[in-house]
Amino acid sequence: MLGISFTGFLYTLFTGGALSWTYSLARLFLPWIGLISSTIALHSGEHVAMTLLVKLLPRPLVVLAAGATLAVIGTLAVLMMFYGWDFFSNARQSYMVSDSIQISYKWTTFAVPLTGAIIALHLVHGFALLEHFIDSDAVIEQAIHSNDNGAGSNAEQAVDSRVESSDPSSPQGDAVAREPRP
């Protein structure tokens, strides 16, 4: 989407005219970018973390609140798939990008059930999705040690160093971190 918008900007800058299709095509990508980026944020634990509240609650209430959060996220995923599929299958319009380019509205509406499915797949990680079950000290230590070893992408390893155990009541709690990908 950024490339399309930048192309339109450069064309206008150099020629003084406007490309009629750049704005319309960029609008088609907006739902995809918004919805798919929300699944990435969920996988990183960004949208569902309420750190201050979690630090004030005792551990059993944190587990209860986390379970309720995951149930709400799961319900949202199911609703997005169910109603999103209906929205997708009933889309009959075509979107006019330019005089000669028409794109079916189904392409845009498919982002809704796909996002629901991706969110449901992320729920397989369970409690590891939520920020308060990640040992931030272990993540930092792993990033430092991986930098010393020079192995792989530090950003990728830091993201992958989530809590492996989905059992938040285990004695180790949130101190078990995954091994980085090779």
LOPA-173903 format. One record per residue: residue in one letter; x, y, z of N, C-alpha, C, O in turn; residue number from 0. Coordinates in Angstrom, 2 decimals, m for minus. Example, Ala and Ser with C-alpha at 12.3 -4.5 7.8 and 13.67 -1.06 7.14 Angstrom:
<sites>
<site 'a', <13.19, m5.69, 7.80>, <12.30, m4.50, 7.80>, <13.20, m3.30, 7.80>, <14.24, m3.32, 8.46>, 0>
<site 's', <12.85, m2.25, 7.08>, <13.67, m1.06, 7.14>, <12.90, 0.03, 7.87>, <13.41, 1.14, 8.04>, 1>
</sites>
This chain:
<sites>
<site 'm', <0.83, m1.18, 0.00>, <0.00, 0.00, 0.00>, <0.88, 1.24, 0.00>, <0.58, 2.22, m0.68>, 0>
<site 'l', <1.95, 1.19, 0.76>, <2.86, 2.33, 0.80>, <3.49, 2.56, m0.57>, <3.64, 3.70, m1.01>, 1>
<site 'g', <3.86, 1.48, m1.25>, <4.45, 1.60, m2.58>, <3.48, 2.21, m3.59>, <3.87, 3.02, m4.43>, 2>
<site 'i', <2.22, 1.82, m3.50>, <1.21, 2.36, m4.40>, <1.01, 3.85, m4.14>, <0.97, 4.65, m5.08>, 3>
<site 's', <0.90, 4.23, m2.88>, <0.72, 5.64, m2.54>, <1.93, 6.46, m2.94>, <1.79, 7.57, m3.44>, 4>
<site 'f', <3.12, 5.92, m2.72>, <4.35, 6.63, m3.08>, <4.47, 6.79, m4.59>, <4.95, 7.82, m5.07>, 5>
<site 't', <4.04, 5.78, m5.34>, <4.04, 5.88, m6.81>, <3.14, 7.01, m7.26>, <3.52, 7.80, m8.13>, 6>
<site 'g', <1.95, 7.09, m6.69>, <1.03, 8.18, m7.02>, <1.60, 9.53, m6.67>, <1.43, 10.49, m7.42>, 7>
<site 'f', <2.29, 9.62, m5.53>, <2.91, 10.88, m5.12>, <4.01, 11.29, m6.09>, <4.07, 12.45, m6.51>, 8>
<site 'l', <4.88, 10.35, m6.45>, <5.97, 10.67, m7.38>, <5.44, 11.07, m8.75>, <5.96, 11.99, m9.37>, 9>
<site 'y', <4.42, 10.38, m9.22>, <3.84, 10.71, m10.51>, <3.29, 12.13, m10.50>, <3.49, 12.90, m11.44>, 10>
<site 't', <2.59, 12.48, m9.42>, <2.04, 13.83, m9.29>, <3.16, 14.85, m9.19>, <3.06, 15.94, m9.76>, 11>
<site 'l', <4.22, 14.52, m8.48>, <5.34, 15.44, m8.29>, <6.06, 15.73, m9.60>, <6.40, 16.88, m9.88>, 12>
<site 'f', <6.28, 14.70, m10.42>, <7.05, 14.87, m11.65>, <6.21, 15.32, m12.84>, <6.73, 16.03, m13.71>, 13>
<site 't', <4.96, 14.92, m12.91>, <4.16, 15.25, m14.10>, <3.12, 16.32, m13.84>, <2.64, 16.96, m14.79>, 14>
<site 'g', <2.76, 16.54, m12.60>, <1.70, 17.51, m12.31>, <0.31, 16.91, m12.43>, <m0.66, 17.54, m12.00>, 15>
<site 'g', <0.20, 15.73, m13.00>, <m1.09, 15.05, m13.12>, <m1.22, 13.99, m12.03>, <m0.29, 13.75, m11.27>, 16>
<site 'a', <m2.38, 13.39, m11.98>, <m2.62, 12.36, m10.96>, <m2.95, 11.03, m11.62>, <m3.64, 10.98, m12.64>, 17>
<site 'l', <m2.45, 9.96, m11.04>, <m2.85, 8.62, m11.47>, <m4.17, 8.30, m10.78>, <m4.25, 8.33, m9.55>, 18>
<site 's', <m5.17, 8.01, m11.55>, <m6.51, 7.82, m10.98>, <m6.63, 6.54, m10.16>, <m7.49, 6.45, m9.29>, 19>
<site 'w', <m5.81, 5.55, m10.42>, <m5.97, 4.25, m9.80>, <m5.22, 4.09, m8.48>, <m5.52, 3.15, m7.74>, 20>
<site 't', <m4.27, 4.96, m8.16>, <m3.44, 4.73, m6.97>, <m4.25, 4.83, m5.68>, <m4.11, 3.98, m4.80>, 21>
<site 'y', <m5.08, 5.85, m5.55>, <m5.87, 6.03, m4.34>, <m6.86, 4.88, m4.17>, <m7.02, 4.34, m3.08>, 22>
<site 's', <m7.52, 4.50, m5.25>, <m8.51, 3.42, m5.19>, <m7.86, 2.09, m4.84>, <m8.41, 1.32, m4.05>, 23>
<site 'l', <m6.72, 1.82, m5.42>, <m6.04, 0.56, m5.14>, <m5.51, 0.53, m3.71>, <m5.55, m0.52, m3.05>, 24>
<site 'a', <m5.02, 1.64, m3.22>, <m4.55, 1.71, m1.84>, <m5.69, 1.46, m0.86>, <m5.49, 0.83, 0.18>, 25>
<site 'r', <m6.88, 1.94, m1.18>, <m8.04, 1.71, m0.32>, <m8.41, 0.23, m0.25>, <m8.94, m0.22, 0.77>, 26>
<site 'l', <m8.14, m0.52, m1.29>, <m8.42, m1.96, m1.27>, <m7.51, m2.70, m0.29>, <m7.90, m3.72, 0.28>, 27>
<site 'f', <m6.29, m2.20, m0.10>, <m5.35, m2.86, 0.79>, <m5.56, m2.49, 2.26>, <m5.05, m3.18, 3.14>, 28>
<site 'l', <m6.27, m1.42, 2.53>, <m6.44, m0.95, 3.90>, <m7.07, m1.98, 4.83>, <m6.54, m2.18, 5.93>, 29>
<site 'p', <m8.17, m2.66, 4.47>, <m8.71, m3.69, 5.38>, <m7.73, m4.83, 5.63>, <m7.64, m5.34, 6.74>, 30>
<site 'w', <m7.01, m5.22, 4.59>, <m6.04, m6.30, 4.76>, <m4.95, m5.90, 5.74>, <m4.61, m6.67, 6.64>, 31>
<site 'i', <m4.42, m4.72, 5.57>, <m3.33, m4.28, 6.45>, <m3.83, m4.14, 7.89>, <m3.15, m4.57, 8.82>, 32>
<site 'g', <m4.99, m3.54, 8.07>, <m5.53, m3.35, 9.41>, <m5.83, m4.66, 10.11>, <m5.47, m4.84, 11.27>, 33>
<site 'l', <m6.50, m5.57, 9.43>, <m6.90, m6.82, 10.06>, <m5.73, m7.78, 10.27>, <m5.59, m8.37, 11.34>, 34>
<site 'i', <m4.89, m7.92, 9.27>, <m3.77, m8.85, 9.41>, <m2.76, m8.33, 10.43>, <m2.16, m9.11, 11.16>, 35>
<site 's', <m2.56, m7.01, 10.49>, <m1.64, m6.48, 11.49>, <m2.17, m6.69, 12.90>, <m1.38, m6.80, 13.85>, 36>
<site 's', <m3.48, m6.76, 13.07>, <m4.02, m7.05, 14.40>, <m3.68, m8.47, 14.84>, <m3.50, m8.71, 16.03>, 37>
<site 't', <m3.58, m9.40, 13.90>, <m3.20, m10.77, 14.27>, <m1.73, m10.82, 14.67>, <m1.35, m11.59, 15.55>, 38>
<site 'i', <m0.91, m10.01, 14.02>, <0.51, m9.96, 14.38>, <0.67, m9.38, 15.78>, <1.47, m9.87, 16.58>, 39>
<site 'a', <m0.10, m8.33, 16.07>, <m0.05, m7.73, 17.41>, <m0.54, m8.71, 18.47>, <0.01, m8.76, 19.57>, 40>
<site 'l', <m1.56, m9.49, 18.15>, <m2.05, m10.50, 19.09>, <m0.97, m11.54, 19.37>, <m0.74, m11.92, 20.52>, 41>
<site 'h', <m0.30, m11.99, 18.32>, <0.75, m12.99, 18.48>, <1.89, m12.45, 19.34>, <2.53, m13.21, 20.07>, 42>
<site 's', <2.13, m11.14, 19.27>, <3.19, m10.52, 20.07>, <2.71, m10.14, 21.47>, <3.51, m9.69, 22.29>, 43>
<site 'g', <1.42, m10.31, 21.75>, <0.89, m9.97, 23.06>, <0.67, m8.48, 23.26>, <0.61, m8.01, 24.39>, 44>
<site 'e', <0.54, m7.73, 22.17>, <0.46, m6.28, 22.27>, <m0.93, m5.77, 22.60>, <m1.06, m4.85, 23.41>, 45>
<site 'h', <m1.97, m6.33, 22.02>, <m3.31, m5.78, 22.19>, <m4.00, m6.20, 23.48>, <m4.95, m5.53, 23.90>, 46>
<site 'v', <m3.57, m7.25, 24.09>, <m4.34, m7.81, 25.19>, <m3.65, m7.68, 26.54>, <m4.11, m8.28, 27.52>, 47>
<site 'a', <m2.59, m6.93, 26.62>, <m1.86, m6.82, 27.88>, <m2.32, m5.59, 28.67>, <m2.36, m4.48, 28.14>, 48>
<site 'm', <m2.66, m5.82, 29.92>, <m3.00, m4.73, 30.84>, <m2.04, m4.88, 32.02>, <m2.42, m5.41, 33.07>, 49>
<site 't', <m0.83, m4.43, 31.85>, <0.26, m4.71, 32.76>, <0.00, m4.20, 34.18>, <0.25, m4.93, 35.14>, 50>
<site 'l', <m0.49, m2.98, 34.33>, <m0.71, m2.43, 35.67>, <m1.71, m3.27, 36.45>, <m1.48, m3.59, 37.61>, 51>
<site 'l', <m2.82, m3.62, 35.82>, <m3.83, m4.43, 36.49>, <m3.27, m5.79, 36.88>, <m3.54, m6.30, 37.97>, 52>
<site 'v', <m2.50, m6.38, 36.00>, <m1.94, m7.70, 36.25>, <m0.96, m7.66, 37.41>, <m0.91, m8.60, 38.21>, 53>
<site 'k', <m0.18, m6.60, 37.53>, <0.79, m6.51, 38.62>, <0.10, m6.33, 39.98>, <0.69, m6.66, 41.01>, 54>
<site 'l', <m1.11, m5.80, 39.98>, <m1.83, m5.59, 41.23>, <m2.61, m6.82, 41.70>, <m2.90, m6.95, 42.89>, 55>
<site 'l', <m2.94, m7.71, 40.79>, <m3.76, m8.88, 41.13>, <m2.91, m10.03, 41.66>, <m1.75, m10.17, 41.26>, 56>
<site 'p', <m3.48, m10.85, 42.55>, <m2.77, m12.07, 42.94>, <m2.77, m13.07, 41.78>, <m3.60, m12.99, 40.88>, 57>
<site 'r', <m1.83, m13.99, 41.81>, <m1.62, m14.94, 40.71>, <m2.89, m15.70, 40.30>, <m3.13, m15.83, 39.10>, 58>
<site 'p', <m3.71, m16.22, 41.23>, <m4.93, m16.94, 40.80>, <m5.90, m16.06, 40.01>, <m6.54, m16.52, 39.07>, 59>
<site 'l', <m6.01, m14.79, 40.40>, <m6.89, m13.89, 39.65>, <m6.31, m13.53, 38.29>, <m7.05, m13.31, 37.33>, 60>
<site 'v', <m4.99, m13.47, 38.20>, <m4.34, m13.23, 36.90>, <m4.66, m14.37, 35.95>, <m4.97, m14.15, 34.78>, 61>
<site 'v', <m4.58, m15.60, 36.46>, <m4.89, m16.78, 35.64>, <m6.35, m16.76, 35.22>, <m6.67, m17.07, 34.07>, 62>
<site 'l', <m7.24, m16.40, 36.13>, <m8.67, m16.32, 35.81>, <m8.94, m15.24, 34.76>, <m9.68, m15.47, 33.80>, 63>
<site 'a', <m8.34, m14.07, 34.95>, <m8.52, m12.98, 33.99>, <m7.94, m13.35, 32.63>, <m8.52, m13.02, 31.59>, 64>
<site 'a', <m6.79, m14.03, 32.64>, <m6.18, m14.46, 31.37>, <m7.06, m15.47, 30.66>, <m7.22, m15.41, 29.44>, 65>
<site 'g', <m7.64, m16.40, 31.41>, <m8.55, m17.38, 30.81>, <m9.77, m16.70, 30.21>, <m10.20, m17.06, 29.11>, 66>
<site 'a', <m10.32, m15.71, 30.92>, <m11.47, m14.96, 30.39>, <m11.07, m14.19, 29.14>, <m11.84, m14.11, 28.18>, 67>
<site 't', <m9.88, m13.61, 29.15>, <m9.39, m12.88, 27.98>, <m9.28, m13.79, 26.77>, <m9.70, m13.44, 25.67>, 68>
<site 'l', <m8.71, m14.96, 26.98>, <m8.57, m15.92, 25.88>, <m9.93, m16.39, 25.38>, <m10.11, m16.62, 24.19>, 69>
<site 'a', <m10.89, m16.55, 26.29>, <m12.25, m16.95, 25.88>, <m12.90, m15.86, 25.03>, <m13.56, m16.16, 24.04>, 70>
<site 'v', <m12.72, m14.61, 25.41>, <m13.28, m13.50, 24.62>, <m12.61, m13.43, 23.26>, <m13.28, m13.22, 22.25>, 71>
<site 'i', <m11.29, m13.60, 23.22>, <m10.58, m13.58, 21.94>, <m11.04, m14.74, 21.07>, <m11.22, m14.56, 19.86>, 72>
<site 'g', <m11.22, m15.91, 21.66>, <m11.72, m17.07, 20.90>, <m13.11, m16.83, 20.35>, <m13.41, m17.20, 19.21>, 73>
<site 't', <m13.97, m16.21, 21.16>, <m15.33, m15.88, 20.69>, <m15.27, m14.90, 19.53>, <m15.98, m15.05, 18.54>, 74>
<site 'l', <m14.41, m13.90, 19.65>, <m14.23, m12.94, 18.55>, <m13.77, m13.65, 17.28>, <m14.26, m13.35, 16.19>, 75>
<site 'a', <m12.82, m14.57, 17.41>, <m12.32, m15.30, 16.25>, <m13.43, m16.10, 15.58>, <m13.55, m16.10, 14.35>, 76>
<site 'v', <m14.24, m16.79, 16.38>, <m15.35, m17.58, 15.83>, <m16.37, m16.67, 15.14>, <m16.84, m16.98, 14.05>, 77>
<site 'l', <m16.71, m15.55, 15.77>, <m17.66, m14.61, 15.17>, <m17.12, m14.02, 13.87>, <m17.86, m13.85, 12.90>, 78>
<site 'm', <m15.83, m13.70, 13.86>, <m15.24, m13.17, 12.62>, <m15.28, m14.20, 11.50>, <m15.54, m13.86, 10.35>, 79>
<site 'm', <m15.02, m15.46, 11.84>, <m15.08, m16.49, 10.80>, <m16.51, m16.72, 10.33>, <m16.76, m16.82, 9.13>, 80>
<site 'f', <m17.45, m16.81, 11.27>, <m18.84, m17.10, 10.92>, <m19.47, m15.96, 10.12>, <m19.94, m16.17, 9.00>, 81>
<site 'y', <m19.48, m14.77, 10.70>, <m20.10, m13.63, 10.01>, <m19.24, m13.12, 8.86>, <m19.75, m12.60, 7.87>, 82>
<site 'g', <m17.93, m13.26, 9.00>, <m17.03, m12.85, 7.92>, <m17.21, m13.70, 6.67>, <m17.14, m13.19, 5.55>, 83>
<site 'w', <m17.43, m15.01, 6.87>, <m17.66, m15.88, 5.71>, <m18.96, m15.51, 5.01>, <m19.03, m15.51, 3.78>, 84>
<site 'd', <m19.99, m15.20, 5.79>, <m21.26, m14.77, 5.22>, <m21.08, m13.45, 4.46>, <m21.61, m13.27, 3.37>, 85>
<site 'f', <m20.34, m12.54, 5.06>, <m20.04, m11.25, 4.42>, <m19.29, m11.48, 3.10>, <m19.60, m10.85, 2.09>, 86>
<site 'f', <m18.31, m12.37, 3.13>, <m17.52, m12.69, 1.94>, <m18.38, m13.35, 0.86>, <m18.32, m12.96, m0.31>, 87>
<site 's', <m19.18, m14.33, 1.24>, <m19.95, m15.08, 0.23>, <m21.08, m14.25, m0.37>, <m21.53, m14.55, m1.47>, 88>
<site 'n', <m21.56, m13.23, 0.33>, <m22.63, m12.39, m0.20>, <m22.13, m11.13, m0.90>, <m22.93, m10.33, m1.37>, 89>
<site 'a', <m20.83, m10.95, m0.98>, <m20.28, m9.77, m1.66>, <m20.42, m9.96, m3.16>, <m19.85, m10.88, m3.73>, 90>
<site 'r', <m21.17, m9.10, m3.79>, <m21.45, m9.25, m5.23>, <m20.92, m8.07, m6.05>, <m20.97, m8.11, m7.28>, 91>
<site 'q', <m20.44, m7.05, m5.40>, <m20.04, m5.85, m6.12>, <m18.61, m5.95, m6.63>, <m17.82, m6.76, m6.16>, 92>
<site 's', <m18.32, m5.11, m7.60>, <m16.96, m4.95, m8.08>, <m16.51, m3.54, m7.75>, <m17.30, m2.59, m7.78>, 93>
<site 'y', <m15.25, m3.42, m7.42>, <m14.70, m2.12, m7.06>, <m13.97, m1.57, m8.28>, <m13.08, m2.23, m8.82>, 94>
<site 'm', <m14.33, m0.38, m8.69>, <m13.71, 0.25, m9.86>, <m12.41, 0.92, m9.44>, <m12.42, 1.95, m8.76>, 95>
<site 'v', <m11.30, 0.34, m9.83>, <m10.00, 0.93, m9.54>, <m9.70, 2.00, m10.58>, <m9.23, 3.09, m10.25>, 96>
<site 's', <m9.97, 1.69, m11.82>, <m9.83, 2.66, m12.91>, <m10.87, 2.30, m13.96>, <m11.72, 1.44, m13.74>, 97>
<site 'd', <m10.79, 2.97, m15.10>, <m11.75, 2.68, m16.17>, <m11.66, 1.24, m16.65>, <m12.66, 0.65, m17.04>, 98>
<site 's', <m10.47, 0.68, m16.62>, <m10.30, m0.68, m17.15>, <m10.03, m1.73, m16.07>, <m10.04, m2.92, m16.38>, 99>
<site 'i', <m9.81, m1.33, m14.83>, <m9.50, m2.30, m13.78>, <m10.66, m2.38, m12.79>, <m11.01, m1.39, m12.15>, 100>
<site 'q', <m11.24, m3.57, m12.68>, <m12.29, m3.83, m11.69>, <m11.84, m5.00, m10.82>, <m11.37, m6.02, m11.32>, 101>
<site 'i', <m11.99, m4.84, m9.52>, <m11.62, m5.89, m8.58>, <m12.86, m6.26, m7.79>, <m13.57, m5.39, m7.27>, 102>
<site 's', <m13.11, m7.55, m7.68>, <m14.28, m8.02, m6.95>, <m14.16, m7.63, m5.48>, <m13.08, m7.70, m4.89>, 103>
<site 'y', <m15.27, m7.24, m4.90>, <m15.30, m6.87, m3.50>, <m15.03, m8.08, m2.60>, <m14.68, m7.92, m1.43>, 104>
<site 'k', <m15.18, m9.28, m3.15>, <m14.89, m10.50, m2.40>, <m13.43, m10.53, m1.95>, <m13.12, m11.05, m0.88>, 105>
<site 'w', <m12.55, m9.98, m2.77>, <m11.13, m9.97, m2.42>, <m10.91, m9.19, m1.13>, <m10.11, m9.60, m0.29>, 106>
<site 't', <m11.59, m8.07, m0.98>, <m11.45, m7.26, 0.22>, <m12.14, m7.90, 1.41>, <m11.60, m7.91, 2.52>, 107>
<site 't', <m13.33, m8.44, 1.21>, <m14.10, m9.00, 2.33>, <m13.52, m10.31, 2.85>, <m13.82, m10.70, 3.98>, 108>
<site 'f', <m12.69, m10.97, 2.07>, <m12.09, m12.22, 2.53>, <m11.12, m11.99, 3.69>, <m10.78, m12.93, 4.41>, 109>
<site 'a', <m10.68, m10.77, 3.88>, <m9.77, m10.45, 4.99>, <m10.43, m10.73, 6.35>, <m9.73, m11.06, 7.31>, 110>
<site 'v', <m11.75, m10.60, 6.45>, <m12.44, m10.77, 7.73>, <m12.40, m12.23, 8.20>, <m11.93, m12.48, 9.31>, 111>
<site 'p', <m12.89, m13.22, 7.42>, <m12.82, m14.60, 7.93>, <m11.39, m15.11, 8.05>, <m11.09, m15.93, 8.92>, 112>
<site 'l', <m10.50, m14.65, 7.18>, <m9.11, m15.07, 7.27>, <m8.48, m14.59, 8.57>, <m7.73, m15.32, 9.22>, 113>
<site 't', <m8.77, m13.36, 8.95>, <m8.26, m12.82, 10.22>, <m8.80, m13.62, 11.39>, <m8.06, m13.92, 12.33>, 114>
<site 'g', <m10.08, m13.98, 11.36>, <m10.65, m14.81, 12.42>, <m9.94, m16.15, 12.52>, <m9.68, m16.63, 13.62>, 115>
<site 'a', <m9.64, m16.75, 11.39>, <m8.94, m18.04, 11.39>, <m7.52, m17.91, 11.94>, <m7.06, m18.77, 12.69>, 116>
<site 'i', <m6.83, m16.84, 11.58>, <m5.47, m16.63, 12.09>, <m5.49, m16.39, 13.59>, <m4.63, m16.90, 14.31>, 117>
<site 'i', <m6.46, m15.61, 14.07>, <m6.59, m15.39, 15.51>, <m6.84, m16.71, 16.23>, <m6.25, m16.97, 17.28>, 118>
<site 'a', <m7.71, m17.55, 15.67>, <m7.98, m18.86, 16.27>, <m6.72, m19.72, 16.30>, <m6.48, m20.43, 17.27>, 119>
<site 'l', <m5.91, m19.66, 15.25>, <m4.66, m20.41, 15.24>, <m3.69, m19.90, 16.30>, <m2.98, m20.68, 16.93>, 120>
<site 'h', <m3.66, m18.59, 16.50>, <m2.78, m18.03, 17.53>, <m3.20, m18.47, 18.93>, <m2.36, m18.55, 19.83>, 121>
<site 'l', <m4.48, m18.75, 19.12>, <m4.95, m19.16, 20.44>, <m4.39, m20.51, 20.87>, <m4.49, m20.88, 22.04>, 122>
<site 'v', <m3.79, m21.25, 19.93>, <m3.14, m22.51, 20.28>, <m2.02, m22.26, 21.29>, <m1.71, m23.13, 22.10>, 123>
<site 'h', <m1.41, m21.08, 21.23>, <m0.33, m20.73, 22.17>, <m0.84, m20.52, 23.59>, <m0.06, m20.50, 24.54>, 124>
<site 'g', <m2.16, m20.36, 23.74>, <m2.75, m20.23, 25.07>, <m2.23, m19.04, 25.86>, <m2.16, m17.92, 25.35>, 125>
<site 'f', <m1.84, m19.30, 27.10>, <m1.41, m18.24, 28.00>, <m0.13, m17.55, 27.52>, <0.15, m16.43, 27.93>, 126>
<site 'a', <0.63, m18.21, 26.67>, <1.86, m17.60, 26.17>, <1.59, m16.38, 25.29>, <2.49, m15.59, 25.04>, 127>
<site 'l', <0.34, m16.22, 24.82>, <m0.01, m15.04, 24.03>, <m0.04, m13.77, 24.87>, <0.16, m12.68, 24.35>, 128>
<site 'l', <m0.27, m13.93, 26.14>, <m0.47, m12.77, 27.00>, <0.85, m12.33, 27.61>, <1.63, m13.15, 28.09>, 129>
<site 'e', <1.08, m11.04, 27.58>, <2.36, m10.47, 28.00>, <2.74, m10.82, 29.43>, <3.92, m11.02, 29.72>, 130>
<site 'h', <1.76, m10.91, 30.32>, <2.09, m11.12, 31.73>, <2.52, m12.55, 32.04>, <2.81, m12.86, 33.19>, 131>
<site 'f', <2.57, m13.43, 31.05>, <3.09, m14.77, 31.25>, <4.45, m14.94, 30.57>, <4.94, m16.06, 30.41>, 132>
<site 'i', <5.05, m13.84, 30.17>, <6.36, m13.86, 29.54>, <7.37, m13.31, 30.55>, <7.15, m12.24, 31.12>, 133>
<site 'd', <8.43, m14.02, 30.77>, <9.48, m13.55, 31.66>, <10.38, m12.61, 30.86>, <11.21, m13.05, 30.08>, 134>
<site 's', <10.20, m11.32, 31.08>, <10.94, m10.33, 30.29>, <12.44, m10.41, 30.56>, <13.24, m10.13, 29.66>, 135>
<site 'd', <12.84, m10.79, 31.77>, <14.27, m10.93, 32.06>, <14.88, m12.05, 31.22>, <16.00, m11.91, 30.73>, 136>
<site 'a', <14.15, m13.16, 31.06>, <14.65, m14.27, 30.25>, <14.76, m13.86, 28.78>, <15.69, m14.27, 28.09>, 137>
<site 'v', <13.81, m13.06, 28.30>, <13.85, m12.59, 26.92>, <15.07, m11.71, 26.70>, <15.76, m11.84, 25.69>, 138>
<site 'i', <15.33, m10.80, 27.65>, <16.47, m9.90, 27.53>, <17.78, m10.68, 27.59>, <18.68, m10.45, 26.79>, 139>
<site 'e', <17.88, m11.62, 28.53>, <19.08, m12.44, 28.64>, <19.33, m13.24, 27.36>, <20.46, m13.34, 26.89>, 140>
<site 'q', <18.27, m13.80, 26.81>, <18.41, m14.59, 25.59>, <18.86, m13.71, 24.43>, <19.70, m14.13, 23.63>, 141>
<site 'a', <18.32, m12.50, 24.34>, <18.73, m11.58, 23.27>, <20.19, m11.19, 23.43>, <20.91, m11.09, 22.43>, 142>
<site 'i', <20.64, m10.98, 24.67>, <22.04, m10.61, 24.90>, <22.96, m11.76, 24.55>, <23.98, m11.57, 23.88>, 143>
<site 'h', <22.60, m12.98, 24.99>, <23.46, m14.13, 24.73>, <23.46, m14.52, 23.26>, <24.48, m14.99, 22.75>, 144>
<site 's', <22.34, m14.35, 22.58>, <22.32, m14.67, 21.16>, <23.16, m13.68, 20.38>, <23.72, m14.03, 19.34>, 145>
<site 'n', <23.25, m12.44, 20.85>, <24.09, m11.44, 20.21>, <25.56, m11.79, 20.40>, <26.36, m11.59, 19.49>, 146>
<site 'd', <25.92, m12.33, 21.57>, <27.29, m12.74, 21.82>, <27.69, m13.90, 20.92>, <28.83, m13.97, 20.45>, 147>
<site 'n', <26.75, m14.80, 20.67>, <27.02, m15.96, 19.82>, <26.95, m15.62, 18.35>, <27.48, m16.37, 17.53>, 148>
<site 'g', <26.31, m14.51, 18.00>, <26.18, m14.11, 16.60>, <25.27, m15.00, 15.80>, <25.43, m15.09, 14.58>, 149>
<site 'a', <24.32, m15.66, 16.43>, <23.45, m16.60, 15.73>, <22.10, m15.99, 15.45>, <21.42, m15.53, 16.37>, 150>
<site 'g', <21.71, m15.97, 14.19>, <20.35, m15.62, 13.79>, <19.98, m14.17, 14.01>, <20.81, m13.34, 14.40>, 151>
<site 's', <18.74, m13.89, 13.76>, <18.18, m12.56, 13.91>, <17.76, m12.34, 15.36>, <16.95, m13.10, 15.89>, 152>
<site 'n', <18.30, m11.31, 15.99>, <17.96, m11.03, 17.39>, <16.49, m10.71, 17.55>, <15.87, m11.14, 18.52>, 153>
<site 'a', <15.92, m9.97, 16.62>, <14.51, m9.61, 16.72>, <13.65, m10.86, 16.66>, <12.70, m11.01, 17.43>, 154>
<site 'e', <13.97, m11.76, 15.73>, <13.18, m12.99, 15.60>, <13.32, m13.85, 16.85>, <12.34, m14.44, 17.30>, 155>
<site 'q', <14.53, m13.94, 17.40>, <14.73, m14.75, 18.59>, <14.03, m14.15, 19.79>, <13.50, m14.88, 20.62>, 156>
<site 'a', <14.03, m12.83, 19.90>, <13.36, m12.18, 21.03>, <11.85, m12.41, 20.96>, <11.21, m12.62, 21.99>, 157>
<site 'v', <11.30, m12.37, 19.75>, <9.87, m12.61, 19.61>, <9.54, m14.07, 19.91>, <8.50, m14.36, 20.50>, 158>
<site 'd', <10.43, m14.98, 19.52>, <10.17, m16.40, 19.72>, <10.44, m16.87, 21.15>, <10.16, m18.02, 21.47>, 159>
<site 's', <10.97, m16.02, 21.99>, <11.31, m16.45, 23.34>, <10.12, m16.29, 24.28>, <10.24, m15.69, 25.34>, 160>
<site 'r', <9.01, m16.82, 23.87>, <7.79, m16.79, 24.67>, <7.81, m17.93, 25.67>, <8.66, m18.82, 25.60>, 161>
<site 'v', <6.90, m17.90, 26.55>, <6.79, m18.96, 27.54>, <6.35, m20.23, 26.84>, <5.34, m20.23, 26.13>, 162>
<site 'e', <7.08, m21.31, 27.02>, <6.73, m22.55, 26.34>, <5.58, m23.25, 27.03>, <4.71, m23.80, 26.36>, 163>
<site 's', <5.56, m23.22, 28.31>, <4.51, m23.91, 29.06>, <3.24, m23.10, 29.02>, <3.26, m21.91, 29.33>, 164>
<site 's', <2.13, m23.72, 28.66>, <0.84, m23.04, 28.67>, <0.18, m23.15, 30.03>, <m0.94, m22.68, 30.22>, 165>
<site 'd', <0.86, m23.76, 31.00>, <0.31, m23.92, 32.33>, <0.84, m22.82, 33.23>, <1.96, m22.92, 33.73>, 166>
<site 'p', <0.05, m21.75, 33.44>, <0.55, m20.63, 34.22>, <0.66, m20.94, 35.71>, <1.26, m20.16, 36.45>, 167>
<site 's', <0.12, m22.05, 36.16>, <0.19, m22.38, 37.58>, <1.36, m23.32, 37.88>, <1.48, m23.81, 39.01>, 168>
<site 's', <2.22, m23.57, 36.90>, <3.35, m24.46, 37.13>, <4.33, m23.80, 38.09>, <4.36, m22.57, 38.20>, 169>
<site 'p', <5.15, m24.59, 38.79>, <6.07, m24.02, 39.77>, <7.05, m23.03, 39.14>, <7.43, m22.04, 39.78>, 170>
<site 'q', <7.45, m23.28, 37.89>, <8.36, m22.34, 37.25>, <7.64, m21.07, 36.86>, <8.27, m20.03, 36.63>, 171>
<site 'g', <6.31, m21.14, 36.78>, <5.52, m19.95, 36.41>, <5.87, m19.49, 35.02>, <5.59, m20.18, 34.04>, 172>
<site 'd', <6.47, m18.33, 34.95>, <6.75, m17.75, 33.64>, <8.25, m17.68, 33.37>, <8.69, m16.82, 32.62>, 173>
<site 'a', <9.01, m18.56, 33.96>, <10.46, m18.49, 33.80>, <10.99, m19.41, 32.71>, <12.18, m19.37, 32.42>, 174>
<site 'v', <10.15, m20.23, 32.09>, <10.60, m21.15, 31.07>, <10.49, m20.47, 29.72>, <9.40, m20.07, 29.31>, 175>
<site 'a', <11.60, m20.33, 29.02>, <11.59, m19.68, 27.71>, <11.95, m20.70, 26.64>, <12.71, m21.63, 26.90>, 176>
<site 'r', <11.41, m20.51, 25.45>, <11.70, m21.40, 24.33>, <13.11, m21.18, 23.82>, <13.71, m20.12, 24.01>, 177>
<site 'e', <13.62, m22.21, 23.18>, <14.89, m22.08, 22.49>, <14.67, m21.29, 21.21>, <13.62, m21.43, 20.59>, 178>
<site 'p', <15.63, m20.46, 20.80>, <15.46, m19.70, 19.56>, <15.49, m20.61, 18.35>, <16.07, m21.70, 18.38>, 179>
<site 'r', <14.87, m20.13, 17.28>, <14.89, m20.89, 16.02>, <16.28, m20.85, 15.43>, <17.01, m19.87, 15.61>, 180>
<site 'p', <16.67, m21.91, 14.72>, <17.99, m21.90, 14.08>, <18.03, m20.94, 12.92>, <19.07, m20.80, 12.27>, 181>
</sites>
